[in-house]
Amino acid sequence: MKPKLEQLTHRNNNRSFFSYEVSVASFEFLWHYHPEYELTYIVKGKGKRLVGDVYEKFQEGDLVLIPPLLPHTWVSEKKGKENCRAIVIQFSIDFVAQLFQFPELTSLKKLFANADRGLQFAIPKKHDLLLLLQKIVQNNELVSFTLLLQVLQQLTAKKAAPIVSVNYKPMKGNENQQRINKVFQYVQKEFAEHISLKKAASLIHLSESAFCKFFKRASGKTFSDYTNEIRIAYACQLLIESDTSISEIAYNSGFDSNTYFNRVFLRKKKLRPLEYRKMYVR
């Protein structure tokens, strides 16, 4: 699957930004990037969000600002009858630069200066920002434009945390994105089974040693570390949402050894699996 490259001018020449609501049975794994900024709010649904080199949980109320060319995707499982829903707003670098020309909007400079690694905002589920975002999608061009300015202005006063690590540097170029996308999809589908370095390397026609160098350059992590992060994220979900034993969770998450699972879990989460469960399940 090729990474999705979105161009706003191809969608609507009468708009300086593009807004829409996604309503699907589940968010499918689609590792992609585009030359625009993207503001995404999760209205309904939960799962895992992969942005750059960080794989973490998301749930309703999750609001993130993705900078241009930073690969990302959301993944969820279909549960119940309700669709997963998200509001997405995309705008170009030129659009942002033009806003900086107005003295009333100079506060936006700091917001976008800090957005190079992506930003996750701490927003309560019932915050009035959701109403503003919904109105942006529903209203005409002029009203939507003024509402977007309100949203951005409000975000300048909200607490935000960078998403990707300091050392992450996305690889440029469609060919590299297609290659790393194949590997990510392989791990996403097979992490609970045996993950083979040899098979991963063969997917993009590299030797194992060349693959390891390529993967580290592309993701900022070793292949084994990335695989373990995906597995630990799934284990955390099982620890919270089920009564399954620790040893079964280790096995269901793709770890052959309970001892190794405990060691990796402690290194990643700074807690032992049982301690993690007790912290989240009261």
TIDREN-179006 format. One record per residue (C-alpha): residue in one letter; x, y, z. Coordinates in steps of 0.25 Angstrom, whole numbers, padded with zeros to 4 digits, always signed. Layout:
BEGIN
AXYZ...
//
This chain:
BEGIN
M+0000+0000+0000K+0005+0014-0004P+0006+0025+0006K-0006+0034+0004L-0001+0048-0001E-0012+0058+0001Q-0013+0072-0006L-0023+0082-0002T-0023+0089-0015H-0028+0077-0022R-0040+0075-0013N-0046+0089-0013N-0040+0101-0019N-0050+0110-0012R-0045+0107+0002S-0032+0110+0009F-0033+0098+0018F-0041+0085+0017S-0050+0079+0028Y-0058+0067+0029E-0063+0056+0039V-0059+0042+0037S-0070+0031+0041V-0065+0017+0039A-0067+0003+0046S-0053+0004+0051F-0040+0012+0048E-0032+0003+0038F-0016+0003+0039L-0012+0013+0028W+0002+0018+0030H+0002+0031+0022Y+0007+0046+0022H+0004+0058+0015P+0009+0072+0013E-0001+0079+0021Y-0003+0081+0036E-0014+0072+0041L-0023+0074+0054T-0030+0061+0058Y-0041+0060+0069I-0046+0046+0072V-0061+0047+0075K-0064+0033+0077G-0054+0021+0077K-0042+0016+0084G-0029+0008+0080K-0015+0011+0077R-0009+0023+0070L+0004+0022+0063V+0011+0035+0060G+0026+0035+0056D+0033+0026+0065V+0022+0026+0076Y+0011+0016+0078E+0001+0019+0089K-0013+0018+0093F-0024+0027+0089Q-0039+0029+0093E-0050+0039+0091G-0046+0053+0093D-0032+0050+0087L-0027+0063+0080V-0014+0064+0073L-0007+0073+0063I+0001+0066+0053P+0012+0075+0045P+0014+0073+0030L+0021+0060+0025L+0020+0053+0039P+0015+0039+0037H+0003+0035+0045T-0009+0025+0046W-0020+0022+0056V-0024+0007+0058S-0036+0002+0065E-0044-0011+0066K-0059-0012+0063K-0067-0013+0076G-0082-0011+0077K-0091-0005+0067E-0086+0010+0068N-0076+0015+0057C-0063+0021+0060R-0063+0036+0058A-0053+0046+0056I-0052+0061+0052V-0041+0064+0043I-0036+0078+0039Q-0024+0080+0029F-0017+0093+0025S-0005+0096+0018I+0008+0103+0022D+0005+0115+0014F-0008+0116+0021V-0001+0117+0034A+0009+0126+0029Q-0001+0136+0025L-0008+0136+0038F+0005+0141+0044Q+0004+0154+0037F-0007+0158+0046P-0003+0164+0059E-0015+0159+0066L-0010+0145+0063T+0004+0145+0067S+0001+0136+0078L+0000+0125+0068K+0014+0126+0065K+0018+0118+0078L+0008+0108+0075F+0013+0104+0062A+0027+0106+0066N+0025+0095+0076A+0018+0086+0066D+0030+0080+0059R+0029+0067+0067G+0014+0067+0067L+0005+0071+0079Q-0005+0064+0088F-0014+0073+0095A-0021+0071+0109I-0035+0073+0106P-0047+0069+0114K-0057+0060+0106K-0068+0070+0108H-0060+0083+0105D-0066+0093+0096L-0055+0091+0086L-0063+0079+0081L-0075+0088+0078L-0066+0098+0070L-0060+0086+0062Q-0073+0081+0058K-0078+0094+0054I-0065+0096+0045V-0070+0083+0037Q-0084+0087+0037N-0084+0102+0033N-0080+0110+0020E-0067+0115+0017L-0066+0129+0024V-0072+0123+0037S-0063+0111+0037F-0051+0120+0035T-0054+0129+0047L-0057+0117+0055L-0044+0110+0052L-0037+0123+0056Q-0044+0122+0070V-0040+0107+0071L-0025+0110+0068Q-0026+0122+0078Q-0032+0113+0089L-0021+0103+0086T-0010+0113+0089A-0015+0113+0104K-0016+0098+0105K-0006+0089+0111A+0001+0081+0100A+0012+0070+0100P+0020+0066+0088I+0018+0053+0082V+0030+0047+0075S+0044+0046+0081V+0054+0057+0080N+0063+0048+0071Y+0052+0044+0061K+0055+0048+0047P+0045+0043+0037M+0051+0038+0024K+0047+0046+0012G+0043+0040-0002N+0031+0031-0006E+0040+0019-0008N+0045+0019+0006Q+0031+0022+0011Q+0025+0010+0003R+0036+0001+0008I+0035+0004+0023N+0020+0004+0022K+0021-0011+0017V+0029-0014+0030F+0020-0007+0039Q+0008-0014+0033Y+0015-0028+0035V+0018-0025+0050Q+0004-0019+0052K-0003-0032+0046E+0007-0042+0052F+0012-0037+0065A+0004-0048+0073E+0011-0059+0065H+0026-0061+0062I+0032-0048+0056S+0044-0052+0047L+0055-0042+0044K+0058-0050+0031K+0044-0049+0026A+0043-0034+0029A+0056-0032+0022S+0051-0040+0010L+0038-0031+0009I+0047-0020+0004H+0058-0028-0003L+0069-0025+0007S+0079-0033+0014E+0077-0035+0029S+0088-0025+0033A+0084-0015+0022F+0070-0016+0027C+0074-0013+0042K+0081+0000+0037F+0069+0004+0029F+0059+0002+0039K+0067+0009+0050R+0068+0021+0040A+0054+0021+0037S+0047+0019+0050G+0058+0023+0060K+0057+0010+0067T+0063-0004+0065F+0053-0014+0059S+0053-0023+0072D+0050-0010+0080Y+0039-0006+0071T+0033-0020+0071N+0033-0020+0086E+0026-0007+0087I+0015-0012+0079R+0014-0024+0087I+0015-0017+0100A+0004-0007+0096Y-0005-0019+0093A-0002-0026+0106C-0006-0013+0114Q-0019-0013+0107L-0021-0028+0112L-0017-0025+0126I-0027-0014+0127E-0039-0020+0119S-0038-0035+0123D-0035-0044+0135T-0026-0052+0127S-0013-0057+0135I+0000-0050+0133S+0006-0062+0126E-0005-0064+0116I-0004-0049+0113A+0010-0050+0111Y+0008-0062+0101N-0004-0055+0094S+0004-0042+0092G+0015-0050+0085F+0025-0053+0096D+0031-0067+0096S+0036-0065+0110N+0029-0060+0122T+0042-0055+0128Y+0046-0047+0116F+0032-0041+0116N+0033-0036+0130R+0047-0031+0127V+0042-0023+0115F+0030-0018+0121L+0037-0013+0133R+0047-0006+0124K+0036+0001+0115K+0026+0004+0126K+0034+0006+0139L+0025-0004+0145R+0023-0019+0146P+0010-0024+0139L+0003-0027+0152E+0006-0014+0157Y+0001-0007+0144R-0012-0015+0145K-0015-0011+0159M-0012+0004+0156Y-0023+0004+0145V-0033-0006+0150R-0039-0002+0163
//
